[in-house]
Amino acid sequence: MQLVFDLVERTVVVSFRDTVKMLGPFADQKAAIKAGEQHCRDHGWDDNEFGSEPISPPSLA
């Protein structure tokens, strides 16, 4: 599962396996990501299926 916020269009692109969906526009990035996460939950999309691990962004430390 991947969520990408488009700052210009103020939308979020949600992709899971072979499915891509654009949602929005939203007031801000926080609202867009929250809606994208809810969209995934509503559709039963879970990256942790089959033992996969979530990918964390690199640390800036």
mmJSON file of the N, C-alpha and C atoms, coordinates in Angstrom:
{"data_MODEL":{"atom_site":{
"group_PDB":["ATOM","ATOM","ATOM","ATOM","ATOM","ATOM","ATOM","ATOM","ATOM","ATOM","ATOM","ATOM","ATOM","ATOM","ATOM","ATOM","ATOM","ATOM","ATOM","ATOM","ATOM","ATOM","ATOM","ATOM","ATOM","ATOM","ATOM","ATOM","ATOM","ATOM","ATOM","ATOM","ATOM","ATOM","ATOM","ATOM","ATOM","ATOM","ATOM","ATOM","ATOM","ATOM","ATOM","ATOM","ATOM","ATOM","ATOM","ATOM","ATOM","ATOM","ATOM","ATOM","ATOM","ATOM","ATOM","ATOM","ATOM","ATOM","ATOM","ATOM","ATOM","ATOM","ATOM","ATOM","ATOM","ATOM","ATOM","ATOM","ATOM","ATOM","ATOM","ATOM","ATOM","ATOM","ATOM","ATOM","ATOM","ATOM","ATOM","ATOM","ATOM","ATOM","ATOM","ATOM","ATOM","ATOM","ATOM","ATOM","ATOM","ATOM","ATOM","ATOM","ATOM","ATOM","ATOM","ATOM","ATOM","ATOM","ATOM","ATOM","ATOM","ATOM","ATOM","ATOM","ATOM","ATOM","ATOM","ATOM","ATOM","ATOM","ATOM","ATOM","ATOM","ATOM","ATOM","ATOM","ATOM","ATOM","ATOM","ATOM","ATOM","ATOM","ATOM","ATOM","ATOM","ATOM","ATOM","ATOM","ATOM","ATOM","ATOM","ATOM","ATOM","ATOM","ATOM","ATOM","ATOM","ATOM","ATOM","ATOM","ATOM","ATOM","ATOM","ATOM","ATOM","ATOM","ATOM","ATOM","ATOM","ATOM","ATOM","ATOM","ATOM","ATOM","ATOM","ATOM","ATOM","ATOM","ATOM","ATOM","ATOM","ATOM","ATOM","ATOM","ATOM","ATOM","ATOM","ATOM","ATOM","ATOM","ATOM","ATOM","ATOM","ATOM","ATOM","ATOM","ATOM","ATOM","ATOM","ATOM","ATOM","ATOM","ATOM"],
"id":[1,2,3,4,5,6,7,8,9,10,11,12,13,14,15,16,17,18,19,20,21,22,23,24,25,26,27,28,29,30,31,32,33,34,35,36,37,38,39,40,41,42,43,44,45,46,47,48,49,50,51,52,53,54,55,56,57,58,59,60,61,62,63,64,65,66,67,68,69,70,71,72,73,74,75,76,77,78,79,80,81,82,83,84,85,86,87,88,89,90,91,92,93,94,95,96,97,98,99,100,101,102,103,104,105,106,107,108,109,110,111,112,113,114,115,116,117,118,119,120,121,122,123,124,125,126,127,128,129,130,131,132,133,134,135,136,137,138,139,140,141,142,143,144,145,146,147,148,149,150,151,152,153,154,155,156,157,158,159,160,161,162,163,164,165,166,167,168,169,170,171,172,173,174,175,176,177,178,179,180,181,182,183],
"type_symbol":["N","C","C","N","C","C","N","C","C","N","C","C","N","C","C","N","C","C","N","C","C","N","C","C","N","C","C","N","C","C","N","C","C","N","C","C","N","C","C","N","C","C","N","C","C","N","C","C","N","C","C","N","C","C","N","C","C","N","C","C","N","C","C","N","C","C","N","C","C","N","C","C","N","C","C","N","C","C","N","C","C","N","C","C","N","C","C","N","C","C","N","C","C","N","C","C","N","C","C","N","C","C","N","C","C","N","C","C","N","C","C","N","C","C","N","C","C","N","C","C","N","C","C","N","C","C","N","C","C","N","C","C","N","C","C","N","C","C","N","C","C","N","C","C","N","C","C","N","C","C","N","C","C","N","C","C","N","C","C","N","C","C","N","C","C","N","C","C","N","C","C","N","C","C","N","C","C","N","C","C","N","C","C"],
"label_atom_id":["N","CA","C","N","CA","C","N","CA","C","N","CA","C","N","CA","C","N","CA","C","N","CA","C","N","CA","C","N","CA","C","N","CA","C","N","CA","C","N","CA","C","N","CA","C","N","CA","C","N","CA","C","N","CA","C","N","CA","C","N","CA","C","N","CA","C","N","CA","C","N","CA","C","N","CA","C","N","CA","C","N","CA","C","N","CA","C","N","CA","C","N","CA","C","N","CA","C","N","CA","C","N","CA","C","N","CA","C","N","CA","C","N","CA","C","N","CA","C","N","CA","C","N","CA","C","N","CA","C","N","CA","C","N","CA","C","N","CA","C","N","CA","C","N","CA","C","N","CA","C","N","CA","C","N","CA","C","N","CA","C","N","CA","C","N","CA","C","N","CA","C","N","CA","C","N","CA","C","N","CA","C","N","CA","C","N","CA","C","N","CA","C","N","CA","C","N","CA","C","N","CA","C","N","CA","C","N","CA","C","N","CA","C"],
"label_alt_id":[null,null,null,null,null,null,null,null,null,null,null,null,null,null,null,null,null,null,null,null,null,null,null,null,null,null,null,null,null,null,null,null,null,null,null,null,null,null,null,null,null,null,null,null,null,null,null,null,null,null,null,null,null,null,null,null,null,null,null,null,null,null,null,null,null,null,null,null,null,null,null,null,null,null,null,null,null,null,null,null,null,null,null,null,null,null,null,null,null,null,null,null,null,null,null,null,null,null,null,null,null,null,null,null,null,null,null,null,null,null,null,null,null,null,null,null,null,null,null,null,null,null,null,null,null,null,null,null,null,null,null,null,null,null,null,null,null,null,null,null,null,null,null,null,null,null,null,null,null,null,null,null,null,null,null,null,null,null,null,null,null,null,null,null,null,null,null,null,null,null,null,null,null,null,null,null,null,null,null,null,null,null,null],
"label_comp_id":["MET","MET","MET","GLN","GLN","GLN","LEU","LEU","LEU","VAL","VAL","VAL","PHE","PHE","PHE","ASP","ASP","ASP","LEU","LEU","LEU","VAL","VAL","VAL","GLU","GLU","GLU","ARG","ARG","ARG","THR","THR","THR","VAL","VAL","VAL","VAL","VAL","VAL","VAL","VAL","VAL","SER","SER","SER","PHE","PHE","PHE","ARG","ARG","ARG","ASP","ASP","ASP","THR","THR","THR","VAL","VAL","VAL","LYS","LYS","LYS","MET","MET","MET","LEU","LEU","LEU","GLY","GLY","GLY","PRO","PRO","PRO","PHE","PHE","PHE","ALA","ALA","ALA","ASP","ASP","ASP","GLN","GLN","GLN","LYS","LYS","LYS","ALA","ALA","ALA","ALA","ALA","ALA","ILE","ILE","ILE","LYS","LYS","LYS","ALA","ALA","ALA","GLY","GLY","GLY","GLU","GLU","GLU","GLN","GLN","GLN","HIS","HIS","HIS","CYS","CYS","CYS","ARG","ARG","ARG","ASP","ASP","ASP","HIS","HIS","HIS","GLY","GLY","GLY","TRP","TRP","TRP","ASP","ASP","ASP","ASP","ASP","ASP","ASN","ASN","ASN","GLU","GLU","GLU","PHE","PHE","PHE","GLY","GLY","GLY","SER","SER","SER","GLU","GLU","GLU","PRO","PRO","PRO","ILE","ILE","ILE","SER","SER","SER","PRO","PRO","PRO","PRO","PRO","PRO","SER","SER","SER","LEU","LEU","LEU","ALA","ALA","ALA"],
"label_asym_id":["A","A","A","A","A","A","A","A","A","A","A","A","A","A","A","A","A","A","A","A","A","A","A","A","A","A","A","A","A","A","A","A","A","A","A","A","A","A","A","A","A","A","A","A","A","A","A","A","A","A","A","A","A","A","A","A","A","A","A","A","A","A","A","A","A","A","A","A","A","A","A","A","A","A","A","A","A","A","A","A","A","A","A","A","A","A","A","A","A","A","A","A","A","A","A","A","A","A","A","A","A","A","A","A","A","A","A","A","A","A","A","A","A","A","A","A","A","A","A","A","A","A","A","A","A","A","A","A","A","A","A","A","A","A","A","A","A","A","A","A","A","A","A","A","A","A","A","A","A","A","A","A","A","A","A","A","A","A","A","A","A","A","A","A","A","A","A","A","A","A","A","A","A","A","A","A","A","A","A","A","A","A","A"],
"label_entity_id":["1","1","1","1","1","1","1","1","1","1","1","1","1","1","1","1","1","1","1","1","1","1","1","1","1","1","1","1","1","1","1","1","1","1","1","1","1","1","1","1","1","1","1","1","1","1","1","1","1","1","1","1","1","1","1","1","1","1","1","1","1","1","1","1","1","1","1","1","1","1","1","1","1","1","1","1","1","1","1","1","1","1","1","1","1","1","1","1","1","1","1","1","1","1","1","1","1","1","1","1","1","1","1","1","1","1","1","1","1","1","1","1","1","1","1","1","1","1","1","1","1","1","1","1","1","1","1","1","1","1","1","1","1","1","1","1","1","1","1","1","1","1","1","1","1","1","1","1","1","1","1","1","1","1","1","1","1","1","1","1","1","1","1","1","1","1","1","1","1","1","1","1","1","1","1","1","1","1","1","1","1","1","1"],
"label_seq_id":[1,1,1,2,2,2,3,3,3,4,4,4,5,5,5,6,6,6,7,7,7,8,8,8,9,9,9,10,10,10,11,11,11,12,12,12,13,13,13,14,14,14,15,15,15,16,16,16,17,17,17,18,18,18,19,19,19,20,20,20,21,21,21,22,22,22,23,23,23,24,24,24,25,25,25,26,26,26,27,27,27,28,28,28,29,29,29,30,30,30,31,31,31,32,32,32,33,33,33,34,34,34,35,35,35,36,36,36,37,37,37,38,38,38,39,39,39,40,40,40,41,41,41,42,42,42,43,43,43,44,44,44,45,45,45,46,46,46,47,47,47,48,48,48,49,49,49,50,50,50,51,51,51,52,52,52,53,53,53,54,54,54,55,55,55,56,56,56,57,57,57,58,58,58,59,59,59,60,60,60,61,61,61],
"pdbx_PDB_ins_code":[null,null,null,null,null,null,null,null,null,null,null,null,null,null,null,null,null,null,null,null,null,null,null,null,null,null,null,null,null,null,null,null,null,null,null,null,null,null,null,null,null,null,null,null,null,null,null,null,null,null,null,null,null,null,null,null,null,null,null,null,null,null,null,null,null,null,null,null,null,null,null,null,null,null,null,null,null,null,null,null,null,null,null,null,null,null,null,null,null,null,null,null,null,null,null,null,null,null,null,null,null,null,null,null,null,null,null,null,null,null,null,null,null,null,null,null,null,null,null,null,null,null,null,null,null,null,null,null,null,null,null,null,null,null,null,null,null,null,null,null,null,null,null,null,null,null,null,null,null,null,null,null,null,null,null,null,null,null,null,null,null,null,null,null,null,null,null,null,null,null,null,null,null,null,null,null,null,null,null,null,null,null,null],
"Cartn_x":[0.855,0.0,0.903,0.542,1.325,0.373,0.66,-0.097,0.85,0.456,1.282,0.41,0.835,0.099,0.622,-0.28,0.073,-0.208,0.838,0.722,0.02,0.243,-0.359,-1.864,-2.236,-3.649,-4.381,-3.615,-4.16,-4.968,-4.47,-5.097,-4.141,-4.655,-3.808,-4.038,-2.939,-3.009,-2.772,-3.719,-3.65,-3.405,-2.346,-2.105,-1.929,-2.538,-2.434,-2.461,-1.351,-1.198,-1.49,-2.529,-2.811,-3.861,-4.225,-5.289,-4.72,-5.106,-4.685,-5.934,-6.036,-7.212,-6.747,-7.316,-7.021,-8.209,-7.929,-8.96,-8.688,-9.733,-9.539,-10.281,-10.049,-8.989,-9.295,-8.234,-8.308,-7.724,-8.056,-7.575,-6.071,-5.554,-4.116,-3.657,-2.339,-1.757,-2.272,-2.41,-2.874,-4.255,-5.156,-6.505,-6.479,-5.617,-5.517,-5.01,-3.954,-3.393,-4.392,-5.073,-6.091,-7.183,-7.63,-8.661,-8.132,-6.882,-6.286,-6.181,-5.768,-5.689,-7.072,-8.076,-9.44,-9.952,-9.639,-10.037,-9.475,-8.223,-7.591,-8.273,-8.549,-9.244,-10.622,-11.353,-12.7,-12.71,-11.608,-11.512,-10.777,-10.398,-9.724,-8.301,-7.715,-6.343,-5.38,-4.533,-3.599,-2.264,-1.227,0.105,0.69,0.143,0.699,0.188,-0.598,-1.025,0.202,0.171,1.225,2.569,2.561,3.783,4.677,4.193,5.04,5.173,6.262,6.537,6.357,5.837,5.723,7.108,7.233,8.494,8.503,9.494,9.613,10.489,10.184,11.044,12.406,13.441,14.777,14.825,15.643,15.8,16.637,16.276,17.046,18.087,18.254,19.186,20.624],
"Cartn_y":[-1.162,0.0,1.227,2.207,3.437,4.626,5.669,6.91,8.027,8.789,9.897,11.146,12.197,13.457,14.358,14.897,15.841,17.242,17.974,19.295,20.302,20.199,21.137,20.896,19.646,19.301,19.088,18.919,18.681,17.382,16.375,15.063,14.027,12.846,11.736,10.591,9.976,8.809,7.589,6.667,5.451,4.294,3.53,2.353,1.127,0.033,-1.244,-2.319,-3.04,-4.087,-3.521,-3.96,-3.496,-2.396,-1.829,-0.83,0.532,1.558,2.935,3.801,4.64,5.504,6.897,7.934,9.305,9.837,10.41,10.967,12.454,13.232,14.636,15.548,16.824,17.51,17.618,17.898,18.019,19.353,19.748,21.018,21.005,19.85,19.756,18.308,18.101,16.773,15.811,16.303,15.455,14.875,15.706,15.251,14.259,14.509,13.621,12.243,12.193,10.914,10.159,10.874,10.24,9.609,10.319,9.792,8.601,8.677,7.557,6.318,6.482,5.347,4.752,5.614,5.128,4.388,4.898,4.236,2.808,2.667,1.343,0.423,0.938,0.13,-0.29,0.647,0.361,-0.751,-0.868,-1.877,-3.142,-3.176,-4.359,-4.524,-3.431,-3.487,-3.433,-4.431,-4.536,-5.036,-4.218,-4.622,-5.724,-5.947,-6.955,-8.356,-8.492,-9.816,-10.6,-11.881,-12.773,-12.46,-11.838,-11.634,-10.509,-9.622,-8.513,-7.493,-6.798,-5.796,-4.402,-3.434,-2.059,-1.463,-0.599,0.06,1.418,1.656,2.942,3.879,5.177,6.126,6.19,6.551,6.646,7.725,7.49,8.437,9.625,10.789,11.997,12.305,11.437,11.66,11.615],
"Cartn_z":[0.0,0.0,0.0,-0.804,-0.866,-0.969,-0.193,-0.231,-0.648,-1.669,-2.145,-2.199,-1.491,-1.475,-2.576,-3.381,-4.438,-3.902,-3.618,-3.01,-3.927,-5.23,-6.175,-6.314,-6.529,-6.712,-5.397,-4.3,-2.963,-2.906,-3.633,-3.665,-3.084,-2.842,-2.414,-3.405,-3.834,-4.695,-3.813,-3.844,-3.044,-3.997,-3.757,-4.594,-3.711,-4.158,-3.469,-4.516,-4.623,-5.634,-7.012,-7.702,-9.067,-9.122,-7.976,-7.928,-7.552,-8.318,-8.035,-7.994,-6.963,-6.789,-6.356,-6.952,-6.545,-5.75,-4.585,-3.719,-3.502,-3.328,-2.988,-3.932,-3.791,-3.031,-1.532,-0.774,0.676,1.124,2.334,2.881,3.123,3.549,3.832,3.733,3.876,3.741,4.813,6.024,7.122,6.814,6.337,5.999,4.834,3.867,2.707,3.1,3.904,4.333,5.199,6.073,6.923,6.054,5.029,4.128,3.329,2.899,2.167,3.024,4.274,5.2,5.448,5.612,5.832,4.605,3.427,2.181,2.14,2.544,2.567,3.571,4.757,5.763,5.274,4.655,4.161,3.112,2.351,1.304,1.758,3.036,3.562,3.053,2.593,2.072,3.238,3.323,4.433,3.928,4.017,3.582,4.446,5.618,6.509,6.192,5.141,4.711,4.262,4.451,4.001,4.636,5.834,6.593,6.116,5.252,4.817,5.941,5.958,6.983,6.406,7.168,6.683,6.473,5.497,5.194,5.864,6.699,7.402,6.577,6.612,5.903,6.593,5.842,6.449,7.524,8.513,9.616,9.168,9.646,9.329,10.383,11.359,12.46,12.029],
"occupancy":[1.0,1.0,1.0,1.0,1.0,1.0,1.0,1.0,1.0,1.0,1.0,1.0,1.0,1.0,1.0,1.0,1.0,1.0,1.0,1.0,1.0,1.0,1.0,1.0,1.0,1.0,1.0,1.0,1.0,1.0,1.0,1.0,1.0,1.0,1.0,1.0,1.0,1.0,1.0,1.0,1.0,1.0,1.0,1.0,1.0,1.0,1.0,1.0,1.0,1.0,1.0,1.0,1.0,1.0,1.0,1.0,1.0,1.0,1.0,1.0,1.0,1.0,1.0,1.0,1.0,1.0,1.0,1.0,1.0,1.0,1.0,1.0,1.0,1.0,1.0,1.0,1.0,1.0,1.0,1.0,1.0,1.0,1.0,1.0,1.0,1.0,1.0,1.0,1.0,1.0,1.0,1.0,1.0,1.0,1.0,1.0,1.0,1.0,1.0,1.0,1.0,1.0,1.0,1.0,1.0,1.0,1.0,1.0,1.0,1.0,1.0,1.0,1.0,1.0,1.0,1.0,1.0,1.0,1.0,1.0,1.0,1.0,1.0,1.0,1.0,1.0,1.0,1.0,1.0,1.0,1.0,1.0,1.0,1.0,1.0,1.0,1.0,1.0,1.0,1.0,1.0,1.0,1.0,1.0,1.0,1.0,1.0,1.0,1.0,1.0,1.0,1.0,1.0,1.0,1.0,1.0,1.0,1.0,1.0,1.0,1.0,1.0,1.0,1.0,1.0,1.0,1.0,1.0,1.0,1.0,1.0,1.0,1.0,1.0,1.0,1.0,1.0,1.0,1.0,1.0,1.0,1.0,1.0],
"B_iso_or_equiv":[0.0,0.0,0.0,0.0,0.0,0.0,0.0,0.0,0.0,0.0,0.0,0.0,0.0,0.0,0.0,0.0,0.0,0.0,0.0,0.0,0.0,0.0,0.0,0.0,0.0,0.0,0.0,0.0,0.0,0.0,0.0,0.0,0.0,0.0,0.0,0.0,0.0,0.0,0.0,0.0,0.0,0.0,0.0,0.0,0.0,0.0,0.0,0.0,0.0,0.0,0.0,0.0,0.0,0.0,0.0,0.0,0.0,0.0,0.0,0.0,0.0,0.0,0.0,0.0,0.0,0.0,0.0,0.0,0.0,0.0,0.0,0.0,0.0,0.0,0.0,0.0,0.0,0.0,0.0,0.0,0.0,0.0,0.0,0.0,0.0,0.0,0.0,0.0,0.0,0.0,0.0,0.0,0.0,0.0,0.0,0.0,0.0,0.0,0.0,0.0,0.0,0.0,0.0,0.0,0.0,0.0,0.0,0.0,0.0,0.0,0.0,0.0,0.0,0.0,0.0,0.0,0.0,0.0,0.0,0.0,0.0,0.0,0.0,0.0,0.0,0.0,0.0,0.0,0.0,0.0,0.0,0.0,0.0,0.0,0.0,0.0,0.0,0.0,0.0,0.0,0.0,0.0,0.0,0.0,0.0,0.0,0.0,0.0,0.0,0.0,0.0,0.0,0.0,0.0,0.0,0.0,0.0,0.0,0.0,0.0,0.0,0.0,0.0,0.0,0.0,0.0,0.0,0.0,0.0,0.0,0.0,0.0,0.0,0.0,0.0,0.0,0.0,0.0,0.0,0.0,0.0,0.0,0.0],
"pdbx_formal_charge":[null,null,null,null,null,null,null,null,null,null,null,null,null,null,null,null,null,null,null,null,null,null,null,null,null,null,null,null,null,null,null,null,null,null,null,null,null,null,null,null,null,null,null,null,null,null,null,null,null,null,null,null,null,null,null,null,null,null,null,null,null,null,null,null,null,null,null,null,null,null,null,null,null,null,null,null,null,null,null,null,null,null,null,null,null,null,null,null,null,null,null,null,null,null,null,null,null,null,null,null,null,null,null,null,null,null,null,null,null,null,null,null,null,null,null,null,null,null,null,null,null,null,null,null,null,null,null,null,null,null,null,null,null,null,null,null,null,null,null,null,null,null,null,null,null,null,null,null,null,null,null,null,null,null,null,null,null,null,null,null,null,null,null,null,null,null,null,null,null,null,null,null,null,null,null,null,null,null,null,null,null,null,null],
"auth_seq_id":[1,1,1,2,2,2,3,3,3,4,4,4,5,5,5,6,6,6,7,7,7,8,8,8,9,9,9,10,10,10,11,11,11,12,12,12,13,13,13,14,14,14,15,15,15,16,16,16,17,17,17,18,18,18,19,19,19,20,20,20,21,21,21,22,22,22,23,23,23,24,24,24,25,25,25,26,26,26,27,27,27,28,28,28,29,29,29,30,30,30,31,31,31,32,32,32,33,33,33,34,34,34,35,35,35,36,36,36,37,37,37,38,38,38,39,39,39,40,40,40,41,41,41,42,42,42,43,43,43,44,44,44,45,45,45,46,46,46,47,47,47,48,48,48,49,49,49,50,50,50,51,51,51,52,52,52,53,53,53,54,54,54,55,55,55,56,56,56,57,57,57,58,58,58,59,59,59,60,60,60,61,61,61],
"auth_comp_id":["MET","MET","MET","GLN","GLN","GLN","LEU","LEU","LEU","VAL","VAL","VAL","PHE","PHE","PHE","ASP","ASP","ASP","LEU","LEU","LEU","VAL","VAL","VAL","GLU","GLU","GLU","ARG","ARG","ARG","THR","THR","THR","VAL","VAL","VAL","VAL","VAL","VAL","VAL","VAL","VAL","SER","SER","SER","PHE","PHE","PHE","ARG","ARG","ARG","ASP","ASP","ASP","THR","THR","THR","VAL","VAL","VAL","LYS","LYS","LYS","MET","MET","MET","LEU","LEU","LEU","GLY","GLY","GLY","PRO","PRO","PRO","PHE","PHE","PHE","ALA","ALA","ALA","ASP","ASP","ASP","GLN","GLN","GLN","LYS","LYS","LYS","ALA","ALA","ALA","ALA","ALA","ALA","ILE","ILE","ILE","LYS","LYS","LYS","ALA","ALA","ALA","GLY","GLY","GLY","GLU","GLU","GLU","GLN","GLN","GLN","HIS","HIS","HIS","CYS","CYS","CYS","ARG","ARG","ARG","ASP","ASP","ASP","HIS","HIS","HIS","GLY","GLY","GLY","TRP","TRP","TRP","ASP","ASP","ASP","ASP","ASP","ASP","ASN","ASN","ASN","GLU","GLU","GLU","PHE","PHE","PHE","GLY","GLY","GLY","SER","SER","SER","GLU","GLU","GLU","PRO","PRO","PRO","ILE","ILE","ILE","SER","SER","SER","PRO","PRO","PRO","PRO","PRO","PRO","SER","SER","SER","LEU","LEU","LEU","ALA","ALA","ALA"],
"auth_asym_id":["A","A","A","A","A","A","A","A","A","A","A","A","A","A","A","A","A","A","A","A","A","A","A","A","A","A","A","A","A","A","A","A","A","A","A","A","A","A","A","A","A","A","A","A","A","A","A","A","A","A","A","A","A","A","A","A","A","A","A","A","A","A","A","A","A","A","A","A","A","A","A","A","A","A","A","A","A","A","A","A","A","A","A","A","A","A","A","A","A","A","A","A","A","A","A","A","A","A","A","A","A","A","A","A","A","A","A","A","A","A","A","A","A","A","A","A","A","A","A","A","A","A","A","A","A","A","A","A","A","A","A","A","A","A","A","A","A","A","A","A","A","A","A","A","A","A","A","A","A","A","A","A","A","A","A","A","A","A","A","A","A","A","A","A","A","A","A","A","A","A","A","A","A","A","A","A","A","A","A","A","A","A","A"],
"auth_atom_id":["N","CA","C","N","CA","C","N","CA","C","N","CA","C","N","CA","C","N","CA","C","N","CA","C","N","CA","C","N","CA","C","N","CA","C","N","CA","C","N","CA","C","N","CA","C","N","CA","C","N","CA","C","N","CA","C","N","CA","C","N","CA","C","N","CA","C","N","CA","C","N","CA","C","N","CA","C","N","CA","C","N","CA","C","N","CA","C","N","CA","C","N","CA","C","N","CA","C","N","CA","C","N","CA","C","N","CA","C","N","CA","C","N","CA","C","N","CA","C","N","CA","C","N","CA","C","N","CA","C","N","CA","C","N","CA","C","N","CA","C","N","CA","C","N","CA","C","N","CA","C","N","CA","C","N","CA","C","N","CA","C","N","CA","C","N","CA","C","N","CA","C","N","CA","C","N","CA","C","N","CA","C","N","CA","C","N","CA","C","N","CA","C","N","CA","C","N","CA","C","N","CA","C","N","CA","C","N","CA","C","N","CA","C"],
"pdbx_PDB_model_num":[1,1,1,1,1,1,1,1,1,1,1,1,1,1,1,1,1,1,1,1,1,1,1,1,1,1,1,1,1,1,1,1,1,1,1,1,1,1,1,1,1,1,1,1,1,1,1,1,1,1,1,1,1,1,1,1,1,1,1,1,1,1,1,1,1,1,1,1,1,1,1,1,1,1,1,1,1,1,1,1,1,1,1,1,1,1,1,1,1,1,1,1,1,1,1,1,1,1,1,1,1,1,1,1,1,1,1,1,1,1,1,1,1,1,1,1,1,1,1,1,1,1,1,1,1,1,1,1,1,1,1,1,1,1,1,1,1,1,1,1,1,1,1,1,1,1,1,1,1,1,1,1,1,1,1,1,1,1,1,1,1,1,1,1,1,1,1,1,1,1,1,1,1,1,1,1,1,1,1,1,1,1,1]
}}}
